Amino acid sequence: MTRPVPAIVILGNGSLATARNIQQLYPDALIHGLAERVEGADRVYHEFGATLRELYQQGTPVIALCAAGIVIRTLAPLLLEKGAEPPVLAGG
């Protein structure tokens, strides 16, 4: 069975080193960085909420290096079936 590849989502350059360390554990994972706040991310996004919801709805596991509250508020409307949805880990 293949493990799904997580997306590592960050809001600022201060989280980039931690994101790279996590990426060593998941070499296929891409780091998604907020435009104009993160330099050197694998992918750039412009809106945190839309990006997080899109990844979640695609079934992508998410590692978000930010406050858990923003992740919970962003994804709460999408939470339907705990056993069938992708895992989400938030930590700042």
C-alpha positions as CSV (number, residue, x, y, z in Angstrom):
1,M,0.0,0.0,0.0
2,T,1.4,3.4,-1.0
3,R,1.4,6.2,1.6
4,P,-0.1,9.5,0.3
5,V,2.4,12.3,0.0
6,P,1.7,15.2,2.4
7,A,1.8,18.8,1.5
8,I,3.8,21.0,3.9
9,V,2.1,24.5,4.1
10,I,3.9,27.5,5.6
11,L,3.1,31.1,6.1
12,G,6.5,32.7,6.5
13,N,10.3,32.2,6.0
14,G,10.7,31.4,9.7
15,S,9.1,28.0,9.1
16,L,11.1,27.1,6.0
17,A,14.0,25.3,7.9
18,T,11.5,23.2,9.8
19,A,9.6,22.5,6.6
20,R,12.8,21.3,4.9
21,N,13.5,19.0,7.9
22,I,10.1,17.5,7.6
23,Q,10.6,17.2,3.8
24,Q,13.6,14.9,4.5
25,L,11.2,12.4,6.0
26,Y,8.8,12.8,3.1
27,P,11.1,13.4,0.1
28,D,8.2,13.6,-2.4
29,A,6.4,16.2,-0.3
30,L,6.2,19.8,-1.6
31,I,6.5,22.9,0.5
32,H,3.7,25.4,-0.2
33,G,4.8,28.9,0.8
34,L,2.7,32.1,0.9
35,A,3.6,34.5,-1.9
36,E,5.6,37.5,-0.9
37,R,6.3,36.0,2.5
38,V,8.3,32.8,1.7
39,E,11.3,32.6,-0.6
40,G,12.5,29.2,-1.7
41,A,9.2,27.1,-1.4
42,D,8.5,24.4,-3.9
43,R,5.1,25.9,-4.7
44,V,3.8,29.4,-4.1
45,Y,0.2,30.1,-3.1
46,H,-1.7,33.4,-2.7
47,E,-4.6,32.6,-0.3
48,F,-4.1,30.3,2.7
49,G,-7.7,29.3,3.1
50,A,-8.3,28.4,-0.5
51,T,-5.1,26.4,-0.8
52,L,-5.7,24.5,2.4
53,R,-9.2,23.6,1.4
54,E,-8.1,22.6,-2.1
55,L,-5.4,20.2,-0.8
56,Y,-7.8,18.7,1.8
57,Q,-10.6,18.2,-0.8
58,Q,-8.0,16.5,-3.1
59,G,-7.3,14.0,-0.3
60,T,-3.8,15.3,0.4
61,P,-2.5,14.9,3.9
62,V,-1.5,18.4,5.2
63,I,1.3,19.4,7.6
64,A,0.6,23.1,8.3
65,L,3.3,24.9,10.2
66,C,1.1,27.6,11.8
67,A,-1.4,28.0,14.6
68,A,-3.9,25.1,14.8
69,G,-6.8,27.6,15.2
70,I,-6.4,29.0,11.7
71,V,-6.3,25.4,10.2
72,I,-9.4,24.3,12.2
73,R,-11.4,27.4,11.3
74,T,-10.4,27.0,7.6
75,L,-11.3,23.3,7.4
76,A,-14.2,23.0,9.8
77,P,-16.9,23.5,7.1
78,L,-15.4,20.5,5.1
79,L,-15.2,18.0,7.9
80,L,-17.7,15.3,7.3
81,E,-16.3,11.8,7.9
82,K,-13.3,11.4,10.1
83,G,-12.3,7.9,8.9
84,A,-12.3,8.8,5.2
85,E,-10.7,12.2,5.2
86,P,-7.0,13.0,4.9
87,P,-5.0,13.6,8.1
88,V,-4.1,17.2,9.0
89,L,-1.3,18.2,11.4
90,A,-1.0,21.8,12.6
91,G,1.8,23.2,14.7
92,G,3.7,26.4,14.9
